[in-house]
Amino acid sequence: MQQVTEDNEAPAPLPARRRRSRRGGRHRGGGAFSIPPDSPALVLATPGPTGAPGTLAVAELAALSRAAHPGLPVHVAHLDDLGTVLAGLETDPSDDMPAAILVPQTTGPQPAFDAALREAVESAGVPIVLAERLGPHPLIAEALHVRLAEAGLARADRIRLLTMVTAADGILIATTGGEEARQDAEITCVLLASRLAVPVVPISLHDAPGAGEVARRLKAAGTTQLAIAPCFIGPEADPDELMAAAAEAGAPSSQPLGAHPVLVQLIALRYAEALEKVLTD
């Protein structure tokens, strides 16, 4: 399980790039929050096939990552072209760095996709490092809060001194990936509940208990107005599944995380963690 920090804490600065053997003229300082352009490529791996609903959000995250780290090669790999993208990466045999850092564009466990990533990395033919998935992390809770506020389902700030007629007094965090993902999302529930001061409970779009059953439990405990917060970028779920869960729970839903800007910070953080591990092994 990844370590969780306070939600108002900025991501740790990216590590200074150190090599066991360095060619002259390529050293860069590590003080700025940036990835040197001569670093391994960044590959954003999305669980959806090319053209699936929600995959555009990952393309937008790639564009934002390129803007944040000029010169860094950034690629998007879909489930159906993952092997092709990895096989096309170039590596320098005289260099001790991997060809790429592969960052899964998921906020929790996705067993089938996770297995596909491991298999693709092992058979890539070039050295690839698989980073941790994006969540759970306080920045995920921040993005969920923003999406709820955008839908008028939560206050935009964290001080609940005034009432909003449409603000929910209970949140269902919608996950995909089965029971393991639902349990993993309990950390995010705690983080979001601390921001909103309302009950927050995870549900799975694919497994029992369903949205309706969990909604009934919360309403029996005194919740009167529920809302659903999708804890995924987009490709992990069919839009019809989210609509069905909202109808079953009798609750409006905010939009999926999509290309929320804080995810760009998380992508850089996961990249940095993976690269630091390579440099210190």
C-alpha positions as CSV (number, residue, x, y, z in Angstrom):
1,M,0.0,0.0,0.0
2,Q,1.4,3.4,-0.9
3,Q,2.1,5.8,1.9
4,V,-0.5,8.6,2.3
5,T,0.5,12.1,3.4
6,E,-1.6,15.2,4.5
7,D,-3.7,16.5,1.6
8,N,-2.3,20.0,1.8
9,E,1.2,18.8,1.4
10,A,2.9,19.4,-2.0
11,P,4.4,16.3,-3.8
12,A,8.0,15.7,-2.9
13,P,10.4,17.3,-5.3
14,L,11.7,15.0,-8.1
15,P,15.0,13.4,-7.3
16,A,18.3,14.8,-8.6
17,R,19.3,12.6,-11.5
18,R,22.3,10.5,-10.6
19,R,23.9,7.9,-12.8
20,R,26.5,5.2,-11.9
21,S,28.5,6.4,-14.9
22,R,27.7,9.7,-16.5
23,R,28.8,11.2,-19.8
24,G,30.1,14.7,-19.5
25,G,27.9,17.7,-20.3
26,R,24.6,16.1,-19.3
27,H,24.5,16.9,-15.6
28,R,21.5,18.9,-14.5
29,G,20.6,20.4,-11.1
30,G,17.9,18.7,-9.1
31,G,16.5,21.7,-7.3
32,A,13.6,22.4,-9.7
33,F,10.4,20.4,-9.8
34,S,11.1,19.1,-13.4
35,I,12.2,16.1,-15.2
36,P,15.3,16.6,-17.3
37,P,14.6,16.0,-21.0
38,D,17.3,13.4,-21.3
39,S,15.5,11.2,-18.7
40,P,13.8,7.9,-19.7
41,A,10.6,8.3,-21.7
42,L,7.3,8.6,-19.8
43,V,4.6,6.1,-20.9
44,L,1.0,6.6,-19.7
45,A,-0.7,3.2,-19.8
46,T,-4.5,3.3,-20.1
47,P,-6.7,0.3,-19.4
48,G,-9.0,1.1,-22.3
49,P,-8.5,0.1,-26.0
50,T,-7.8,2.8,-28.5
51,G,-10.8,5.0,-29.0
52,A,-12.7,3.8,-25.9
53,P,-14.7,6.3,-23.9
54,G,-12.5,8.1,-21.5
55,T,-9.2,7.5,-23.4
56,L,-9.2,11.2,-24.6
57,A,-8.6,12.2,-20.9
58,V,-5.3,10.2,-20.9
59,A,-4.2,11.9,-24.1
60,E,-4.9,15.3,-22.4
61,L,-2.9,14.2,-19.4
62,A,0.0,13.4,-21.8
63,A,-0.2,16.8,-23.4
64,L,-0.2,18.5,-19.9
65,S,2.8,16.3,-18.9
66,R,4.7,17.4,-22.1
67,A,4.0,21.0,-21.2
68,A,5.1,20.6,-17.6
69,H,8.3,18.8,-18.6
70,P,9.6,20.2,-22.0
71,G,11.7,17.8,-23.9
72,L,10.6,14.7,-22.1
73,P,9.3,12.0,-24.5
74,V,5.8,11.2,-23.4
75,H,3.8,8.4,-25.0
76,V,0.3,7.0,-24.5
77,A,-0.2,3.2,-24.6
78,H,-3.6,1.7,-24.8
79,L,-4.5,-1.8,-23.8
80,D,-4.5,-2.9,-27.4
81,D,-1.3,-1.2,-28.6
82,L,0.8,-1.5,-25.4
83,G,3.3,-4.0,-26.8
84,T,3.7,-2.0,-30.0
85,V,4.4,1.3,-28.1
86,L,6.9,-0.4,-25.8
87,A,8.7,-2.2,-28.7
88,G,9.1,1.1,-30.5
89,L,11.0,2.8,-27.6
90,E,14.7,3.4,-28.2
91,T,17.4,2.7,-25.6
92,D,21.1,3.5,-25.5
93,P,23.1,0.3,-24.8
94,S,25.9,2.5,-23.3
95,D,23.5,4.1,-20.9
96,D,22.5,2.5,-17.6
97,M,19.0,3.9,-17.6
98,P,15.8,2.2,-18.7
99,A,14.1,3.1,-22.0
100,A,11.0,4.3,-20.2
101,I,9.0,4.6,-17.0
102,L,5.5,3.1,-17.4
103,V,2.9,4.9,-15.2
104,P,-0.5,3.1,-15.0
105,Q,-3.3,5.6,-15.4
106,T,-5.4,4.0,-12.7
107,T,-6.3,5.0,-9.2
108,G,-6.5,1.5,-7.7
109,P,-6.0,-2.2,-8.5
110,Q,-7.2,-3.4,-11.9
111,P,-6.2,-7.1,-11.8
112,A,-6.5,-7.9,-15.5
113,F,-4.9,-4.7,-16.6
114,D,-2.1,-4.9,-14.0
115,A,-1.3,-8.4,-15.2
116,A,-1.2,-7.2,-18.8
117,L,1.2,-4.4,-17.9
118,R,3.6,-6.8,-16.1
119,E,3.5,-9.2,-19.1
120,A,4.2,-6.3,-21.5
121,V,7.1,-5.0,-19.5
122,E,8.7,-8.5,-19.3
123,S,8.4,-9.1,-23.0
124,A,9.2,-5.5,-24.2
125,G,12.7,-6.3,-25.4
126,V,14.0,-3.0,-23.9
127,P,14.3,-2.2,-20.2
128,I,11.1,-0.8,-18.9
129,V,10.3,0.2,-15.2
130,L,6.7,-0.2,-14.1
131,A,5.7,2.6,-11.6
132,E,3.0,2.5,-9.0
133,R,-0.6,3.4,-9.9
134,L,-1.8,6.9,-9.2
135,G,-3.9,6.2,-6.1
136,P,-4.6,6.2,-3.3
137,H,-3.2,9.6,-2.6
138,P,-4.5,12.8,-1.0
139,L,-4.4,14.5,-4.4
140,I,-7.0,12.0,-5.7
141,A,-9.3,13.1,-2.8
142,E,-8.6,16.7,-3.8
143,A,-9.6,16.0,-7.4
144,L,-12.8,14.1,-6.3
145,H,-13.7,17.1,-4.1
146,V,-13.3,19.5,-7.1
147,R,-15.4,17.3,-9.4
148,L,-18.2,17.2,-6.8
149,A,-18.0,21.0,-6.3
150,E,-18.2,21.5,-10.1
151,A,-21.4,19.4,-10.1
152,G,-22.8,21.5,-7.3
153,L,-22.7,18.5,-4.9
154,A,-20.2,19.9,-2.4
155,R,-18.8,23.2,-1.3
156,A,-15.7,24.3,-3.2
157,D,-13.9,25.2,0.0
158,R,-13.4,23.0,3.0
159,I,-15.2,25.2,5.6
160,R,-18.8,24.1,5.9
161,L,-20.1,27.3,7.6
162,L,-22.8,27.8,5.0
163,T,-25.3,25.4,3.6
164,M,-25.7,24.5,0.0
165,V,-29.2,23.3,-1.0
166,T,-27.7,20.8,-3.4
167,A,-24.7,19.7,-1.3
168,A,-24.7,16.0,-0.5
169,D,-24.5,14.7,3.1
170,G,-23.2,11.3,2.0
171,I,-20.8,10.3,-0.8
172,L,-20.4,7.0,-2.6
173,I,-17.0,6.6,-4.2
174,A,-17.4,4.5,-7.3
175,T,-14.6,2.2,-8.1
176,T,-13.8,-0.4,-10.8
177,G,-11.5,-3.4,-10.5
178,G,-13.5,-5.6,-8.2
179,E,-13.4,-6.1,-4.4
180,E,-9.7,-5.4,-4.1
181,A,-10.2,-2.0,-5.7
182,R,-13.2,-1.2,-3.4
183,Q,-11.2,-2.1,-0.3
184,D,-8.2,0.0,-1.6
185,A,-10.5,3.0,-2.0
186,E,-11.3,3.0,1.7
187,I,-8.2,5.2,2.1
188,T,-9.5,7.7,-0.3
189,C,-12.9,7.6,1.5
190,V,-11.1,8.7,4.7
191,L,-9.3,11.5,3.0
192,L,-12.4,12.8,1.2
193,A,-14.5,12.5,4.4
194,S,-11.9,14.7,6.2
195,R,-12.4,17.3,3.5
196,L,-16.2,17.3,3.4
197,A,-17.1,16.2,6.9
198,V,-19.8,13.8,5.6
199,P,-19.9,9.9,5.4
200,V,-18.0,8.6,2.4
201,V,-18.3,4.9,1.4
202,P,-16.7,3.0,-1.5
203,I,-18.8,1.0,-3.9
204,S,-17.8,-1.2,-6.8
205,L,-19.5,-0.8,-10.2
206,H,-18.9,-4.5,-10.9
207,D,-19.4,-6.3,-7.6
208,A,-21.8,-6.6,-4.7
209,P,-22.8,-4.8,-2.6
210,G,-24.2,-2.6,-5.3
211,A,-24.9,1.1,-5.2
212,G,-28.5,0.6,-4.2
213,E,-27.7,-1.5,-1.2
214,V,-25.1,0.8,0.1
215,A,-27.3,3.8,-0.5
216,R,-30.1,2.2,1.5
217,R,-27.7,1.6,4.4
218,L,-26.6,5.2,4.5
219,K,-30.2,6.5,4.3
220,A,-31.2,4.2,7.2
221,A,-28.3,5.8,9.1
222,G,-29.7,9.3,8.5
223,T,-28.2,10.4,5.2
224,T,-30.8,12.3,3.1
225,Q,-29.0,13.4,0.0
226,L,-26.4,11.1,-1.6
227,A,-23.9,11.8,-4.4
228,I,-21.6,9.5,-6.4
229,A,-18.0,10.4,-7.0
230,P,-16.3,8.3,-9.7
231,C,-12.8,7.5,-8.5
232,F,-11.4,6.7,-12.0
233,I,-10.0,8.6,-14.9
234,G,-12.5,7.3,-17.5
235,P,-11.5,4.3,-19.6
236,E,-11.9,2.0,-16.6
237,A,-15.7,2.0,-16.8
238,D,-18.4,2.2,-19.4
239,P,-20.4,5.4,-19.0
240,D,-23.6,3.3,-18.9
241,E,-22.3,1.5,-15.8
242,L,-22.0,4.8,-13.9
243,M,-25.4,5.9,-15.0
244,A,-26.9,2.6,-13.9
245,A,-25.2,3.0,-10.4
246,A,-26.6,6.5,-10.1
247,A,-30.1,5.4,-11.0
248,E,-29.9,2.4,-8.6
249,A,-28.7,4.7,-5.7
250,G,-31.1,7.5,-6.6
251,A,-28.1,9.9,-6.5
252,P,-26.6,12.3,-8.9
253,S,-23.0,11.7,-10.0
254,S,-20.1,14.0,-10.6
255,Q,-17.8,13.6,-13.6
256,P,-14.9,11.1,-13.5
257,L,-11.5,12.5,-12.7
258,G,-10.6,12.9,-16.3
259,A,-7.6,15.1,-17.1
260,H,-7.7,16.9,-13.7
261,P,-4.4,18.9,-13.4
262,V,-3.4,17.4,-10.0
263,L,-3.1,14.0,-11.8
264,V,-0.2,15.5,-13.8
265,Q,1.5,16.1,-10.4
266,L,0.8,12.5,-9.4
267,I,2.2,11.2,-12.7
268,A,5.4,13.1,-12.1
269,L,5.6,11.8,-8.6
270,R,5.1,8.2,-9.6
271,Y,7.7,8.6,-12.4
272,A,10.1,10.1,-9.8
273,E,9.6,7.4,-7.3
274,A,10.3,4.7,-9.9
275,L,13.3,6.5,-11.3
276,E,14.7,7.0,-7.8
277,K,14.4,3.3,-7.2
278,V,16.4,2.6,-10.4
279,L,19.1,5.1,-9.4
280,T,19.5,3.8,-5.8
281,D,19.4,0.0,-6.5
